[in-house]
Amino acid sequence: MSTVPLESFLAELDRLKADAVEALAAAVDADAVERARIEFLGAKSGRLKAIQKLLGGLGGADKPAGGKHFNEAREAVSAALEAAQGRVAGSAAAVEPLDVTLPGQPVRLGHVHPITQTIRRVQEIMARLGFESVDGPEVEDQWHNFDALAINAEHPARDPLDNFYLAVARGADPLLLRSQTSTVQIRVMERREPPLRIVSLGRVYRPDTADATHYPMFHQVEGLYVEPGTTMAHLKSVLRQFASTFLGGDVHVRFRPSFFPFTEPSVEVDMEWGGRWIEMGGAGMVDPAVLEAVVSGFAFGLGVERIAARRYGVTDIRDFYRNDVRFLEQF
Ligand code: DAH
């Protein structure tokens, strides 16, 4: 019987151990781990089994050392196998304790919608001019939306085709989604005595067909200033100061004669910024039919989408409401 030299036996063992550890570490799934197990630890034709057979060929004096190294190698390969099995079982979390000091998953934060940003900015600028922000309901009665504003029963603005009347009534008249924020002027004057300096921003509703400049729901800024001695000059200078601050730079304000039932005289308000004139809303001196007190005052109503579109260079107001984050993320 030929004697196997101890050195070559040990070298064989080392090579096997290195190959096994490498193969098990590289195994990406349970199948690969199982293939490695069969190759190295397989009971019939595993490489470890083959080396075990060489043990008997060692010289008598080499047997204890050979056996000891063989057992160590088998344990090392078994340990590597267990580690690999644990890893591919997806039980990394179960094996490793949770490390609470690791950075967390980042939370994807949204941001404030451009119309809301505009509303907040308008409130802030108007506050600096002494205007207090107030609020009113979006579901209104006809008194506040029309009658109190001297919009009489025959006025075309009350047409059912131009308003969202509800199937719910208060008294004899159906309620409606307010078609203008001028309602808030009335609500404030009902509760408070002059002097008044208020601004109200909110949604209004009209059954318009949506296009680049119309939408069935939009926002208005309503301003009301009541104090003895108020003139159109005050109105113009408040609008100009507001617009110059909001848009940045010099804004020119132009008044065109117009008619609103609740102001006398009434004007359309145009603004020029960067060489372009745009109609931004209406304004005027509060009509005595609305304000019985002898004091004078002015009021104005501007479109929030219009001033936001001008400021941000948006050419289609429908973009504000498409909820496309690629558009909204720009602001
Ligand atoms: N409420 C008017 C509208 O929706 C806008 C308006 C015009 C408001 C004149 C005012 C005003 O306060 O004085 O068309």
Residues whose N, C-alpha, C, O or C-beta is under 5 A from the ligand:
A	BS01	DAH	S179 Q180 S182 G223 F260 T263 G282 A283 G284 A299 F300 G301
